[in-house]
Amino acid sequence: MPKRLSRDARPTDINQAAYQMVRRSTGTANPEPHPPKVSQSEISRVMSAMGRKGGKIGGKRRLKTMTKEQRSKVAAKAARTRWKNAEQDR
């Protein structure tokens, strides 16, 4: 089922509506252009680029706003997780 447009495609002006009706009835109306097909890999590539950009900005901004105690707590938790994963790999 096609998605609905948020705005009605019909014109509000009566003259434009009449013009479109005549074009449709005579068969001279231009067909609605279809959006270009985008592959799943292209979508994935664009989304990963967006995520990388947000990640780069987020980490820097987070460090600027954190206190020294908060940074220390986060670093200790990260170290514990790394060591825990290293022990499980053995």
Stockholm file with secondary structure:
# STOCKHOLM 1.0

chainA/1-90         MPKRLSRDARPTDINQAAYQMVRRSTGTANPEPHPPKVSQSEISRVMSAMGRKGGKIGGKRRLKTMTKEQRSKVAAKAARTRWKNAEQDR
#=GR chainA/1-90 SS CCCCCSSCSSCSSHHHHHHHHHHHHHTCCCCCCCCCCCCHHHHHHHHHHHHHHHHHHHHHHHHHHSCHHHHHHHHHHHHHHHHHHHHHHC
#=GC SS_cons        CCCCCSSCSSCSSHHHHHHHHHHHHHTCCCCCCCCCCCCHHHHHHHHHHHHHHHHHHHHHHHHHHSCHHHHHHHHHHHHHHHHHHHHHHC
//
